[in-house]
Amino acid sequence: MQFVDTNVLLYAVSRDPEERYKAERAQTVLAAADVALSVQVLQEFYVQATRRSRPDPLTHEHAEKLVESFLRFPVVAITTGVMLAALATSERFRISYWDAAILEASRSIGCDVVLSEDLSDGQDYAGVRVENPFG
């Protein structure tokens, strides 16, 4: 199972012609049955997808329906255990808390791969490897 970061969800709904390849790739990733995500990823998706400064913002209703559709995947809750592990990972690897929370949510559900373009492609974070699905 692979854990997807917020950018995968955002590219999947992008209508920007310059992001066409990434949109198609993201849609392929989400068509797979072996995908997981977290409540944090869903929250970030909603906030970024409806942001008024976005070139193609989604309405609240559209974004809400998409979030509900993403619930077909296993979704990790951000528990105090995940949060505390993320604090330690943030300090150990000198990355943002939010990136560390993605890694630790992935670890908590048993995913050893995080698909993201935000973290270093190929980097191993104590057993969780990052792959850029768009690279």
Backbone as JSON Lines, residues from 0, in Angstrom:
{"i":0,"aa":"M","n":[0.84,-1.18,0.0],"ca":[0.0,0.0,0.0],"c":[0.89,1.25,0.0]}
{"i":1,"aa":"Q","n":[0.46,2.25,-0.76],"ca":[1.22,3.5,-0.85],"c":[0.38,4.63,-0.25]}
{"i":2,"aa":"F","n":[1.06,5.51,0.46],"ca":[0.41,6.65,1.1],"c":[0.55,7.85,0.17]}
{"i":3,"aa":"V","n":[-0.53,8.58,-0.07],"ca":[-0.46,9.74,-0.95],"c":[-0.5,11.04,-0.16]}
{"i":4,"aa":"D","n":[0.32,11.97,-0.59],"ca":[0.37,13.31,-0.01],"c":[-0.68,14.18,-0.7]}
{"i":5,"aa":"T","n":[-0.94,15.31,-0.12],"ca":[-1.98,16.23,-0.6],"c":[-1.8,16.61,-2.05]}
{"i":6,"aa":"N","n":[-0.56,16.81,-2.5],"ca":[-0.36,17.28,-3.87],"c":[-0.9,16.3,-4.9]}
{"i":7,"aa":"V","n":[-0.93,15.02,-4.58],"ca":[-1.49,14.03,-5.52],"c":[-2.98,14.3,-5.7]}
{"i":8,"aa":"L","n":[-3.68,14.54,-4.61],"ca":[-5.12,14.84,-4.71],"c":[-5.37,16.14,-5.46]}
{"i":9,"aa":"L","n":[-4.54,17.14,-5.2],"ca":[-4.73,18.44,-5.86],"c":[-4.47,18.34,-7.36]}
{"i":10,"aa":"Y","n":[-3.42,17.63,-7.76],"ca":[-3.17,17.47,-9.2],"c":[-4.28,16.68,-9.87]}
{"i":11,"aa":"A","n":[-4.87,15.74,-9.15],"ca":[-5.93,14.92,-9.74],"c":[-7.14,15.75,-10.17]}
{"i":12,"aa":"V","n":[-7.34,16.9,-9.54],"ca":[-8.49,17.75,-9.88],"c":[-8.09,19.0,-10.65]}
{"i":13,"aa":"S","n":[-6.81,19.14,-10.94],"ca":[-6.33,20.33,-11.65],"c":[-6.84,20.37,-13.09]}
{"i":14,"aa":"R","n":[-7.23,21.55,-13.5],"ca":[-7.65,21.78,-14.89],"c":[-6.64,22.65,-15.63]}
{"i":15,"aa":"D","n":[-5.52,22.9,-15.0],"ca":[-4.46,23.72,-15.6],"c":[-3.79,22.93,-16.72]}
{"i":16,"aa":"P","n":[-3.8,23.45,-17.95],"ca":[-3.17,22.73,-19.07],"c":[-1.69,22.43,-18.83]}
{"i":17,"aa":"E","n":[-1.0,23.28,-18.08],"ca":[0.42,23.06,-17.8],"c":[0.63,21.9,-16.82]}
{"i":18,"aa":"E","n":[-0.42,21.48,-16.14],"ca":[-0.33,20.38,-15.18],"c":[-0.99,19.11,-15.71]}
{"i":19,"aa":"R","n":[-1.22,19.05,-17.02],"ca":[-1.94,17.93,-17.6],"c":[-1.28,16.58,-17.3]}
{"i":20,"aa":"Y","n":[0.04,16.49,-17.48],"ca":[0.74,15.23,-17.2],"c":[0.56,14.84,-15.73]}
{"i":21,"aa":"K","n":[0.77,15.8,-14.84],"ca":[0.64,15.51,-13.42],"c":[-0.79,15.13,-13.06]}
{"i":22,"aa":"A","n":[-1.77,15.76,-13.68],"ca":[-3.18,15.43,-13.42],"c":[-3.46,13.99,-13.85]}
{"i":23,"aa":"E","n":[-2.99,13.62,-15.02],"ca":[-3.21,12.25,-15.51],"c":[-2.5,11.24,-14.62]}
{"i":24,"aa":"R","n":[-1.28,11.55,-14.22],"ca":[-0.52,10.65,-13.35],"c":[-1.21,10.5,-12.0]}
{"i":25,"aa":"A","n":[-1.68,11.61,-11.44],"ca":[-2.37,11.58,-10.14],"c":[-3.65,10.75,-10.23]}
{"i":26,"aa":"Q","n":[-4.38,10.9,-11.32],"ca":[-5.61,10.13,-11.5],"c":[-5.31,8.64,-11.6]}
{"i":27,"aa":"T","n":[-4.21,8.29,-12.23],"ca":[-3.79,6.89,-12.31],"c":[-3.46,6.35,-10.93]}
{"i":28,"aa":"V","n":[-2.74,7.13,-10.14],"ca":[-2.39,6.72,-8.78],"c":[-3.67,6.47,-7.98]}
{"i":29,"aa":"L","n":[-4.63,7.38,-8.08],"ca":[-5.86,7.26,-7.29],"c":[-6.79,6.17,-7.79]}
{"i":30,"aa":"A","n":[-6.57,5.7,-9.0],"ca":[-7.37,4.59,-9.53],"c":[-6.91,3.25,-8.96]}
{"i":31,"aa":"A","n":[-5.74,3.24,-8.35],"ca":[-5.22,2.0,-7.76],"c":[-5.97,1.69,-6.47]}
{"i":32,"aa":"A","n":[-5.99,0.44,-6.13],"ca":[-6.69,0.01,-4.92],"c":[-5.8,0.06,-3.68]}
{"i":33,"aa":"D","n":[-4.5,0.25,-3.87],"ca":[-3.56,0.16,-2.75],"c":[-3.08,1.53,-2.29]}
{"i":34,"aa":"V","n":[-4.02,2.43,-2.03],"ca":[-3.71,3.8,-1.65],"c":[-4.27,4.08,-0.26]}
{"i":35,"aa":"A","n":[-3.52,4.83,0.53],"ca":[-3.99,5.27,1.84],"c":[-3.68,6.76,1.98]}
{"i":36,"aa":"L","n":[-4.37,7.4,2.9],"ca":[-4.14,8.81,3.19],"c":[-4.54,9.1,4.62]}
{"i":37,"aa":"S","n":[-4.47,10.36,5.02],"ca":[-4.79,10.71,6.4],"c":[-5.8,11.84,6.44]}
{"i":38,"aa":"V","n":[-6.34,12.05,7.63],"ca":[-7.25,13.17,7.84],"c":[-6.52,14.47,7.5]}
{"i":39,"aa":"Q","n":[-5.26,14.58,7.87],"ca":[-4.47,15.78,7.54],"c":[-4.46,16.03,6.03]}
{"i":40,"aa":"V","n":[-4.24,14.99,5.24],"ca":[-4.21,15.13,3.78],"c":[-5.57,15.62,3.28]}
{"i":41,"aa":"L","n":[-6.64,15.08,3.82],"ca":[-7.98,15.51,3.4],"c":[-8.23,16.98,3.78]}
{"i":42,"aa":"Q","n":[-7.8,17.37,4.96],"ca":[-7.96,18.76,5.39],"c":[-7.17,19.7,4.49]}
{"i":43,"aa":"E","n":[-5.92,19.36,4.24],"ca":[-5.09,20.2,3.38],"c":[-5.68,20.28,1.98]}
{"i":44,"aa":"F","n":[-6.18,19.15,1.48],"ca":[-6.8,19.15,0.16],"c":[-7.96,20.15,0.12]}
{"i":45,"aa":"Y","n":[-8.86,20.06,1.07],"ca":[-10.02,20.96,1.08],"c":[-9.58,22.42,1.11]}
{"i":46,"aa":"V","n":[-8.67,22.76,2.0],"ca":[-8.22,24.15,2.15],"c":[-7.58,24.65,0.86]}
{"i":47,"aa":"Q","n":[-6.68,23.87,0.27],"ca":[-5.99,24.31,-0.93],"c":[-6.89,24.29,-2.17]}
{"i":48,"aa":"A","n":[-7.77,23.32,-2.27],"ca":[-8.64,23.21,-3.45],"c":[-9.67,24.32,-3.52]}
{"i":49,"aa":"T","n":[-10.07,24.85,-2.36],"ca":[-11.09,25.91,-2.34],"c":[-10.49,27.3,-2.16]}
{"i":50,"aa":"R","n":[-9.19,27.38,-2.09],"ca":[-8.5,28.66,-1.89],"c":[-8.85,29.62,-3.03]}
{"i":51,"aa":"R","n":[-9.31,30.8,-2.71],"ca":[-9.75,31.76,-3.74],"c":[-8.63,32.19,-4.67]}
{"i":52,"aa":"S","n":[-7.4,32.18,-4.19],"ca":[-6.28,32.59,-5.04],"c":[-5.84,31.49,-6.0]}
{"i":53,"aa":"R","n":[-6.43,30.32,-5.89],"ca":[-6.12,29.22,-6.8],"c":[-6.68,29.57,-8.18]}
{"i":54,"aa":"P","n":[-5.97,29.24,-9.26],"ca":[-6.47,29.56,-10.61],"c":[-7.83,28.92,-10.92]}
{"i":55,"aa":"D","n":[-8.08,27.74,-10.33],"ca":[-9.34,27.03,-10.61],"c":[-9.95,26.51,-9.31]}
{"i":56,"aa":"P","n":[-10.35,27.42,-8.4],"ca":[-10.84,26.96,-7.1],"c":[-12.12,26.14,-7.23]}
{"i":57,"aa":"L","n":[-12.23,25.15,-6.35],"ca":[-13.45,24.35,-6.3],"c":[-14.44,25.01,-5.35]}
{"i":58,"aa":"T","n":[-15.7,24.78,-5.6],"ca":[-16.71,25.24,-4.65],"c":[-16.65,24.36,-3.41]}
{"i":59,"aa":"H","n":[-17.21,24.85,-2.34],"ca":[-17.27,24.05,-1.11],"c":[-17.95,22.72,-1.39]}
{"i":60,"aa":"E","n":[-19.07,22.76,-2.1],"ca":[-19.84,21.55,-2.38],"c":[-19.03,20.52,-3.18]}
{"i":61,"aa":"H","n":[-18.33,20.99,-4.2],"ca":[-17.53,20.09,-5.02],"c":[-16.39,19.48,-4.21]}
{"i":62,"aa":"A","n":[-15.69,20.33,-3.46],"ca":[-14.58,19.84,-2.65],"c":[-15.07,18.86,-1.58]}
{"i":63,"aa":"E","n":[-16.21,19.15,-0.99],"ca":[-16.77,18.26,0.02],"c":[-17.1,16.89,-0.58]}
{"i":64,"aa":"K","n":[-17.69,16.87,-1.77],"ca":[-18.0,15.6,-2.44],"c":[-16.73,14.83,-2.77]}
{"i":65,"aa":"L","n":[-15.69,15.53,-3.18],"ca":[-14.42,14.86,-3.45],"c":[-13.83,14.26,-2.19]}
{"i":66,"aa":"V","n":[-13.85,15.03,-1.1],"ca":[-13.34,14.51,0.17],"c":[-14.11,13.24,0.54]}
{"i":67,"aa":"E","n":[-15.43,13.29,0.41],"ca":[-16.23,12.1,0.71],"c":[-15.86,10.94,-0.2]}
{"i":68,"aa":"S","n":[-15.56,11.21,-1.47],"ca":[-15.18,10.14,-2.38],"c":[-13.82,9.55,-2.01]}
{"i":69,"aa":"F","n":[-12.92,10.35,-1.44],"ca":[-11.61,9.86,-1.03],"c":[-11.69,8.95,0.2]}
{"i":70,"aa":"L","n":[-12.84,8.94,0.85],"ca":[-13.01,8.06,2.02],"c":[-13.09,6.6,1.62]}
{"i":71,"aa":"R","n":[-13.07,6.32,0.32],"ca":[-13.01,4.92,-0.14],"c":[-11.65,4.29,0.18]}
{"i":72,"aa":"F","n":[-10.67,5.13,0.44],"ca":[-9.34,4.66,0.8],"c":[-9.22,4.55,2.33]}
{"i":73,"aa":"P","n":[-8.32,3.73,2.81],"ca":[-8.05,3.76,4.25],"c":[-7.54,5.15,4.64]}
{"i":74,"aa":"V","n":[-8.09,5.7,5.72],"ca":[-7.74,7.05,6.18],"c":[-7.23,6.96,7.62]}
{"i":75,"aa":"V","n":[-6.03,7.47,7.83],"ca":[-5.4,7.47,9.15],"c":[-5.83,8.72,9.91]}
{"i":76,"aa":"A","n":[-6.31,8.5,11.14],"ca":[-6.6,9.62,12.02],"c":[-5.29,10.14,12.61]}
{"i":77,"aa":"I","n":[-5.23,11.42,12.84],"ca":[-4.04,11.98,13.48],"c":[-4.26,11.9,14.99]}
{"i":78,"aa":"T","n":[-3.75,10.86,15.56],"ca":[-3.88,10.6,16.99],"c":[-2.73,11.26,17.75]}
{"i":79,"aa":"T","n":[-2.81,11.22,19.07],"ca":[-1.69,11.76,19.85],"c":[-0.42,10.95,19.6]}
{"i":80,"aa":"G","n":[-0.57,9.65,19.36],"ca":[0.61,8.83,19.06],"c":[1.28,9.24,17.76]}
{"i":81,"aa":"V","n":[0.47,9.47,16.73],"ca":[1.01,9.94,15.44],"c":[1.66,11.31,15.63]}
{"i":82,"aa":"M","n":[0.99,12.18,16.38],"ca":[1.52,13.53,16.6],"c":[2.87,13.49,17.31]}
{"i":83,"aa":"L","n":[2.97,12.7,18.37],"ca":[4.23,12.62,19.11],"c":[5.34,12.02,18.26]}
{"i":84,"aa":"A","n":[5.01,11.0,17.47],"ca":[6.01,10.42,16.57],"c":[6.45,11.46,15.53]}
{"i":85,"aa":"A","n":[5.5,12.27,15.06],"ca":[5.83,13.31,14.07],"c":[6.74,14.37,14.67]}
{"i":86,"aa":"L","n":[6.53,14.7,15.92],"ca":[7.42,15.67,16.57],"c":[8.85,15.15,16.59]}
{"i":87,"aa":"A","n":[9.0,13.87,16.93],"ca":[10.33,13.27,16.97],"c":[10.95,13.19,15.58]}
{"i":88,"aa":"T","n":[10.15,12.81,14.58],"ca":[10.65,12.71,13.19],"c":[11.03,14.08,12.66]}
{"i":89,"aa":"S","n":[10.25,15.09,12.99],"ca":[10.55,16.45,12.56],"c":[11.93,16.88,13.09]}
{"i":90,"aa":"E","n":[12.17,16.62,14.34],"ca":[13.45,16.98,14.95],"c":[14.59,16.13,14.38]}
{"i":91,"aa":"R","n":[14.38,14.84,14.25],"ca":[15.44,13.94,13.79],"c":[15.89,14.27,12.37]}
{"i":92,"aa":"F","n":[14.94,14.53,11.47],"ca":[15.28,14.73,10.07],"c":[15.28,16.21,9.65]}
{"i":93,"aa":"R","n":[15.0,17.1,10.6],"ca":[14.98,18.54,10.31],"c":[14.01,18.87,9.17]}
{"i":94,"aa":"I","n":[12.79,18.34,9.29],"ca":[11.73,18.64,8.32],"c":[10.57,19.26,9.07]}
{"i":95,"aa":"S","n":[9.63,19.83,8.34],"ca":[8.49,20.47,8.99],"c":[7.66,19.43,9.74]}
{"i":96,"aa":"Y","n":[6.97,19.9,10.76],"ca":[6.07,19.01,11.49],"c":[5.07,18.38,10.54]}
{"i":97,"aa":"W","n":[4.52,19.17,9.61],"ca":[3.46,18.69,8.71],"c":[3.96,17.56,7.81]}
{"i":98,"aa":"D","n":[5.18,17.69,7.31],"ca":[5.76,16.61,6.51],"c":[6.01,15.38,7.37]}
{"i":99,"aa":"A","n":[6.48,15.61,8.58],"ca":[6.72,14.49,9.49],"c":[5.41,13.78,9.85]}
{"i":100,"aa":"A","n":[4.32,14.54,9.97],"ca":[3.02,13.92,10.27],"c":[2.56,13.04,9.13]}
{"i":101,"aa":"I","n":[2.86,13.42,7.89],"ca":[2.56,12.57,6.73],"c":[3.34,11.26,6.83]}
{"i":102,"aa":"L","n":[4.62,11.37,7.12],"ca":[5.47,10.18,7.23],"c":[4.98,9.26,8.35]}
{"i":103,"aa":"E","n":[4.64,9.84,9.48],"ca":[4.23,9.01,10.61],"c":[2.83,8.43,10.42]}
{"i":104,"aa":"A","n":[1.95,9.13,9.75],"ca":[0.63,8.56,9.43],"c":[0.82,7.37,8.51]}
{"i":105,"aa":"S","n":[1.73,7.52,7.55],"ca":[2.04,6.43,6.63],"c":[2.57,5.22,7.4]}
{"i":106,"aa":"R","n":[3.51,5.47,8.27],"ca":[4.11,4.4,9.06],"c":[3.05,3.7,9.92]}
{"i":107,"aa":"S","n":[2.12,4.48,10.47],"ca":[1.13,3.9,11.39],"c":[0.17,2.94,10.7]}
{"i":108,"aa":"I","n":[-0.02,3.1,9.4],"ca":[-0.93,2.21,8.68],"c":[-0.18,1.11,7.93]}
{"i":109,"aa":"G","n":[1.14,1.13,8.05],"ca":[1.94,0.07,7.46],"c":[2.43,0.35,6.05]}
{"i":110,"aa":"C","n":[2.36,1.59,5.62],"ca":[2.87,1.97,4.29],"c":[4.36,2.3,4.42]}
{"i":111,"aa":"D","n":[5.15,1.77,3.5],"ca":[6.57,2.11,3.53],"c":[6.95,3.03,2.37]}
{"i":112,"aa":"V","n":[5.95,3.49,1.61],"ca":[6.18,4.44,0.52],"c":[5.18,5.58,0.63]}
{"i":113,"aa":"V","n":[5.69,6.8,0.55],"ca":[4.85,8.01,0.48],"c":[5.06,8.62,-0.89]}
{"i":114,"aa":"L","n":[3.96,8.8,-1.62],"ca":[4.02,9.46,-2.93],"c":[3.84,10.95,-2.72]}
{"i":115,"aa":"S","n":[4.9,11.71,-3.01],"ca":[4.88,13.16,-2.77],"c":[5.95,13.84,-3.6]}
{"i":116,"aa":"E","n":[5.65,15.04,-4.03],"ca":[6.69,15.84,-4.68],"c":[7.25,16.87,-3.71]}
{"i":117,"aa":"D","n":[6.74,16.89,-2.48],"ca":[7.18,17.88,-1.51],"c":[8.4,17.45,-0.7]}
{"i":118,"aa":"L","n":[8.6,16.17,-0.54],"ca":[9.76,15.66,0.19],"c":[10.79,15.16,-0.82]}
{"i":119,"aa":"S","n":[11.98,14.93,-0.37],"ca":[13.08,14.52,-1.25],"c":[12.83,13.15,-1.85]}
{"i":120,"aa":"D","n":[12.77,13.09,-3.18],"ca":[12.55,11.83,-3.9],"c":[13.67,10.85,-3.56]}
{"i":121,"aa":"G","n":[13.27,9.65,-3.17],"ca":[14.23,8.6,-2.84],"c":[14.71,8.61,-1.4]}
{"i":122,"aa":"Q","n":[14.42,9.65,-0.67],"ca":[14.86,9.75,0.72],"c":[14.16,8.7,1.57]}
{"i":123,"aa":"D","n":[14.91,8.04,2.42],"ca":[14.36,7.07,3.36],"c":[14.34,7.72,4.74]}
{"i":124,"aa":"Y","n":[13.16,7.77,5.34],"ca":[12.97,8.33,6.66],"c":[12.7,7.19,7.64]}
{"i":125,"aa":"A","n":[13.75,6.51,8.04],"ca":[13.66,5.41,9.0],"c":[12.64,4.36,8.57]}
{"i":126,"aa":"G","n":[12.74,3.94,7.32],"ca":[11.88,2.87,6.84],"c":[10.69,3.31,6.0]}
{"i":127,"aa":"V","n":[10.47,4.6,5.89],"ca":[9.44,5.13,5.0],"c":[10.15,5.91,3.9]}
{"i":128,"aa":"R","n":[10.0,5.43,2.66],"ca":[10.7,6.03,1.51],"c":[9.74,6.95,0.75]}
{"i":129,"aa":"V","n":[10.26,8.05,0.27],"ca":[9.48,8.99,-0.52],"c":[9.75,8.75,-2.0]}
{"i":130,"aa":"E","n":[8.68,8.71,-2.77],"ca":[8.78,8.62,-4.23],"c":[7.98,9.76,-4.83]}
{"i":131,"aa":"N","n":[8.58,10.45,-5.78],"ca":[7.87,11.5,-6.51],"c":[7.17,10.83,-7.68]}
{"i":132,"aa":"P","n":[5.84,10.76,-7.65],"ca":[5.11,10.09,-8.73],"c":[5.12,10.87,-10.04]}
{"i":133,"aa":"F","n":[5.62,12.1,-9.99],"ca":[5.61,12.96,-11.17],"c":[6.99,13.15,-11.77]}
{"i":134,"aa":"G","n":[8.0,12.55,-11.14],"ca":[9.38,12.75,-11.56],"c":[9.82,11.88,-12.7]}
